[in-house]
Amino acid sequence: MIHDGESQVETTPNTVLRATSAAEISSWEWQWTSDSVTIDWNHRYINTLHHRNKWLERVLSVPNIDEEYDDQGYSRGVDQIPNVQGIVALKYAYEVDHKGGTSIGTVPDDSKFSSLYLKQSHTISPPLVDGDTLRYWIRAYDIREEYLEETVTVHIDTSPPIIENL
């Protein structure tokens, strides 16, 4: 049995959540194409306590202890639990508006979030046009179903530059 009443999902230093399909020159906030948006968070999320202590690895058998005493019927079991840095699930939701993001309200309901399993980036292709804003929410979950939620916003500008006052 493992008791964990204090760990939390955090971000790792020197990592970012960003729309990598957006332009670097715009601090990753403006995108000049409307075909798809790619969001990246490679190794950003961590439950340090679970990761450092390897609590999600396979439980090793102990000599002279019969396997009938293994925790087979509960959430932990003895098998390795797939994870990335102690994170066992990622979920996302997004919304699009044509008003600079002002009509995008609060965080969507839980039912609007979809599973990403353990992916470290995600490309979506919603119908986008010039002037749209896309807000993307991501939740990183640990085995206790505690999560950290973050959001990233990207604006779509496919209009050609206008040069005037030469």
VOSELUM-846639 format. One record per residue: z, y negated, x negated of N, C-alpha, C in turn; residue in three letters. Coordinates in steps of 0.05 Angstrom, whole numbers, padded with zeros to 5 digits, always signed. Each point is the difference from the previous one (the first is absolute). Example, Ala and Ser with C-alpha at 12.3 -4.5 7.8 and 13.67 -1.06 7.14 Angstrom:
2
+00156+00114-00264+00000-00024+00018+00000-00024-00018Ala;-00014-00021+00007+00001-00024-00016+00014-00022+00015Ser;
// end
This chain:
166
+00000+00024-00017+00000-00024+00017+00000-00025-00018Met;-00015-00020+00008-00001-00025-00014+00010-00021+00019Ile;+00019-00016-00009+00008-00023+00016-00009-00025-00014His;-00014-00017+00015-00010-00025-00010+00004-00022+00020Asp;+00021-00015-00004+00005-00022+00019-00006-00027-00011Gly;-00013-00001-00023-00003-00026-00013-00028-00007-00011Glu;-00017+00020-00003-00026-00006-00012-00018-00016+00019Ser;-00021-00012-00011-00018-00015+00017-00028+00000-00012Gln;-00019-00006+00017-00028-00002-00009-00003-00028-00012Val;-00011-00002-00023-00003-00025-00014-00029-00002-00012Glu;-00006-00022-00013-00025-00002-00014+00006+00002-00030Thr;-00020+00011-00014+00003+00002-00029-00009-00026-00013Thr;+00013-00008-00022-00007-00025-00014-00030+00001-00009Pro;-00012-00023-00001-00027-00004-00010-00021+00015+00016Asn;+00005+00004+00026-00020+00012+00018-00005-00019+00023Thr;-00023+00002+00012-00007-00018+00022-00012+00015+00023Val;+00002-00012+00023-00015+00007+00024-00021-00021+00003Leu;-00026+00008+00000-00021-00020+00002-00025+00012+00011Arg;-00017-00018+00010-00026+00007+00010-00019-00002-00025Ala;-00005+00023-00012-00017+00000-00024-00029-00005+00005Thr;-00008+00001+00026-00027-00007+00007-00004-00031+00002Ser;+00022-00014+00000-00001-00030+00000-00005-00010-00028Ala;-00006-00025-00002-00007-00013-00025+00025-00006-00016Ala;+00000+00008-00025+00023-00006-00018+00004-00030-00003Glu;-00022-00015-00001+00001-00030-00003+00015-00013+00023Ile;+00001+00014+00023+00014-00011+00023+00029+00012+00003Ser;+00010+00011-00022+00026+00013+00000+00000+00023+00020Ser;-00023+00013+00003-00004+00024+00017+00004-00006+00030Trp;-00004-00025+00008+00004-00007+00028-00026-00004+00016Glu;-00022-00005-00014-00026-00005+00013-00020+00021-00009Trp;-00014+00010+00020-00020+00020-00005-00027-00010+00010Gln;-00021+00004-00016-00027-00010+00006-00019+00020+00011Trp;+00010+00023+00008-00016+00020+00014+00016+00009+00025Thr;-00014+00011+00019+00013+00008+00025-00002+00030+00006Ser;-00010+00015-00019-00005+00029+00006+00025+00017+00000Asp;+00018-00005-00019+00025+00015-00001+00021-00016-00016Ser;+00025+00008+00003+00022-00012-00014+00016+00022-00014Val;+00005-00003-00026+00016+00020-00014+00026-00012-00008Thr;+00021+00014+00007+00028-00008-00006+00011+00020-00021Ile;+00013-00010-00020+00011+00017-00021+00029-00005-00005Asp;+00015+00021-00005+00029-00002-00006+00008+00021-00020Trp;-00017+00007-00019+00004+00022-00018+00028+00001-00013Asn;+00015+00021+00006+00028+00004-00010+00019-00023+00005His;-00004-00015+00021+00016-00023+00006+00027+00007+00012Arg;+00001+00021+00016+00024+00006+00016+00016+00023-00013Tyr;+00026-00001+00001+00017+00020-00013+00027+00001+00014Ile;+00010+00025+00001+00029+00004+00005+00011+00009-00026Asn;+00011-00018-00015+00008+00005-00028+00020+00023-00002Thr;+00020+00001+00018+00020+00021-00001-00013+00028+00004Leu;-00017+00002+00019-00013+00026+00005-00019+00007-00023His;-00015-00020-00010-00020+00005-00021+00014+00008-00026His;+00019-00016-00009+00013+00006-00026+00016+00026+00000Arg;+00012+00006+00023+00016+00025+00001-00017+00024+00008Asn;-00025-00004+00006-00019+00022+00007+00010+00015+00024Lys;+00011-00014+00020+00011+00013+00023-00022+00012+00018Trp;-00025-00007-00004-00021+00011+00017-00015+00023-00014Leu;+00008+00007-00024-00012+00022-00014+00010+00027+00012Glu;-00013+00022-00007+00009+00026+00009+00028+00005-00009Arg;+00017+00011+00018+00027+00007-00007-00001+00026-00016Val;+00012+00000-00023+00000+00024-00017+00021+00020+00010Leu;-00006+00025-00003+00019+00020+00008+00023+00002-00021Ser;+00023+00008+00010+00023+00001-00018+00007+00030-00003Val;+00004+00009-00025+00007+00028-00004+00026+00007+00016Pro;+00000+00024+00010+00024+00011+00014+00005-00013+00027Asn;-00018-00015+00010+00002-00012+00027-00023+00011+00016Ile;+00006+00013+00022-00021+00013+00016-00016-00022+00014Asp;-00027+00005+00003-00018-00019+00013+00006-00005+00029Glu;+00016+00018+00013+00007-00004+00028+00016-00025+00004Glu;+00011-00010-00022+00016-00025+00002-00017-00025-00004Tyr;-00025+00004-00006-00018-00023-00003-00003-00015+00026Asp;-00004-00026-00002-00003-00018+00023-00029+00003+00010Asp;-00006+00020+00016-00027+00005+00009-00007-00013+00027Gln;+00020-00005+00016-00005-00008+00027+00003-00030+00005Gly;+00004-00016-00020+00004-00028+00004-00022-00016-00013Tyr;+00001-00027+00002-00022-00017-00009-00005+00003-00030Ser;+00020+00004-00016-00005+00001-00029-00012+00027-00009Arg;+00011+00022+00009-00009+00026-00009+00003+00003-00030Gly;-00016+00018-00013+00002+00004-00029-00027-00006-00013Val;-00021-00002+00015-00027-00006-00012-00002-00029-00008Asp;-00019-00005-00018-00005-00027-00008-00011-00016+00024Gln;+00009-00025+00003-00010-00017+00021-00020-00019-00013Ile;-00026+00001+00008-00020-00018-00012+00009-00029+00002Pro;-00003-00014-00022+00009-00028-00001-00013-00014-00024Asn;+00000-00026+00002-00007-00017-00023+00023-00019-00004Val;+00014+00005-00022+00024-00016-00008+00021-00001+00022Gln;+00004+00023+00013+00021+00002+00020-00009-00009+00028Gly;-00025-00008+00002-00012-00009+00026-00014+00024+00012Ile;+00006+00007+00025-00012+00024+00012-00021-00006+00021Val;-00003-00025+00008-00020-00007+00020-00006-00030-00002Ala;-00025-00007+00006-00009-00028+00002-00014-00002+00027Leu;+00005-00023+00013-00013-00005+00026-00011-00029-00001Lys;-00021-00004+00016-00012-00027+00000-00008-00008+00029Tyr;-00003-00026+00003-00011-00011+00024-00014-00026-00008Ala;-00019-00009+00015-00013-00026-00006-00009-00013+00026Tyr;-00004-00026-00002-00010-00016+00022-00020-00020-00011Glu;-00019-00008+00016-00021-00019-00007+00000-00022+00021Val;-00003-00025-00010-00005-00022+00019-00021-00018-00011Asp;-00009-00019+00015-00020-00020-00008+00012-00028+00000His;+00026-00002-00005+00014-00025+00001+00017-00004-00025Lys;-00009+00010-00022+00015-00004-00025+00027+00015-00001Gly;+00002+00020+00017+00025+00016+00001+00021-00010+00018Gly;-00005-00024+00013+00021-00012+00017+00005+00016+00026Thr;-00020+00015+00009+00005+00015+00025+00010+00028-00005Ser;+00004+00007-00026+00012+00026-00007+00030-00004+00002Ile;+00012+00014+00018+00029-00003+00005+00017+00015-00020Gly;+00021+00011+00011+00019+00014-00016-00011+00028-00008Thr;+00017+00015-00014-00008+00027-00008-00007+00017+00024Val;-00022+00015-00003-00008+00017+00023+00022+00021+00006Pro;-00001+00011+00024+00019+00021+00008-00004+00024-00018Asp;+00021+00017-00002-00002+00024-00016-00023+00017+00007Asp;-00007+00001+00026-00022+00018+00009-00027-00009-00011Ser;-00002-00025-00010-00025-00010-00011-00004+00008-00029Lys;+00021+00010-00013-00002+00008-00028-00012+00028-00003Phe;-00018+00003-00020-00013+00026-00005+00008+00010-00028Ser;-00001+00026-00003+00008+00012-00025-00021-00003-00022Ser;+00010-00005-00024-00017+00000-00024+00007+00023-00019Leu;+00018+00017+00009+00011+00021-00017+00012-00013-00025Tyr;-00011+00006-00024+00011-00012-00024-00021-00016-00015Leu;-00021-00009+00013-00021-00015-00013+00012-00025-00012Lys;-00013-00009-00022+00009-00024-00014-00019-00024+00004Gln;-00020+00004+00016-00018-00022+00008-00013+00008+00026Ser;-00012-00019+00014-00012+00006+00026-00023-00019+00005His;-00023+00010+00008-00023-00016+00008-00004+00003+00029Thr;-00002-00023+00014-00005+00000+00029-00025-00016+00005Ile;-00013+00007+00022-00026-00013+00007+00000-00009+00029Ser;+00018-00018+00007-00001-00010+00027-00023-00020+00003Pro;-00009-00005+00025-00021-00020+00003+00011-00027-00008Pro;-00011-00012-00021+00009-00026-00010-00024-00019+00000Leu;+00005-00026+00005-00020-00020-00002+00011-00024-00015Val;-00018-00018-00008+00009-00024-00014+00021-00014+00016Asp;+00022-00008-00013+00021-00014+00014+00023+00018+00009Gly;-00003+00026-00002+00022+00018+00008+00022+00000-00020Asp;+00024+00007+00009+00023+00005-00017+00010+00028+00007Thr;+00006+00015-00021+00011+00027+00004+00028+00001-00012Leu;+00019+00009+00016+00027+00004-00011+00006+00030+00001Arg;+00010+00010-00023+00004+00028-00005+00030+00005-00006Tyr;+00012+00017+00016+00028+00008-00005+00001+00028-00012Trp;+00018+00004-00019+00004+00026-00011+00030+00006+00000Ile;+00007+00025+00006+00028+00009-00001+00001+00024-00019Arg;+00019-00001-00018+00005+00023-00019+00026+00012+00008Ala;-00001+00026+00006+00024+00015+00011+00011+00019-00021Tyr;+00027+00003+00000+00012+00021-00016+00007+00023+00018Asp;+00013+00021-00011+00005+00024+00015+00020-00005+00023Ile;+00016-00021-00002+00020-00007+00021-00013-00017+00022Arg;-00026-00005-00002-00015-00017+00018+00008-00029-00001Glu;+00013-00008-00022+00004-00028-00006-00027-00010-00010Glu;-00007-00026+00005-00025-00010-00010+00001-00029-00008Tyr;-00019-00007-00017-00005-00027-00008-00027-00008+00012Leu;-00001-00023+00012-00025-00010+00012-00009-00025-00014Glu;-00026-00001-00005-00012-00024-00012-00026-00006+00014Glu;-00010-00024-00004-00025-00008+00013-00017-00015-00020Thr;-00026+00002+00004-00019-00016-00016-00021-00011+00020Val;-00009-00024-00006-00020-00013+00017-00025-00007-00016Thr;-00023+00005+00012-00025-00007-00013-00018-00015+00020Val;-00013-00021-00009-00017-00016+00016-00029+00006-00008His;-00018+00002+00020-00028+00007-00004-00016-00026+00001Ile;-00015-00005-00022-00018-00023-00001-00027+00009-00012Asp;-00019+00005+00018-00026+00009-00009-00021-00023+00001Thr;+00009-00024+00006-00019-00022+00001-00009-00008-00028Ser;-00025-00009-00002-00010-00009-00027+00013-00027-00007Pro;+00003-00005-00025+00011-00026-00008-00018-00023+00008Pro;+00012-00022+00006-00016-00025+00007+00005-00020-00022Ile;-00022-00008-00013+00001-00019-00022-00010-00027+00011Ile;+00017-00020-00002-00007-00026+00009+00011-00022-00018Glu;-00008-00025+00005+00009-00023-00016-00008+00003-00029Asn;-00025+00009-00005-00009+00002-00028-00006-00027-00010Leu;
// end
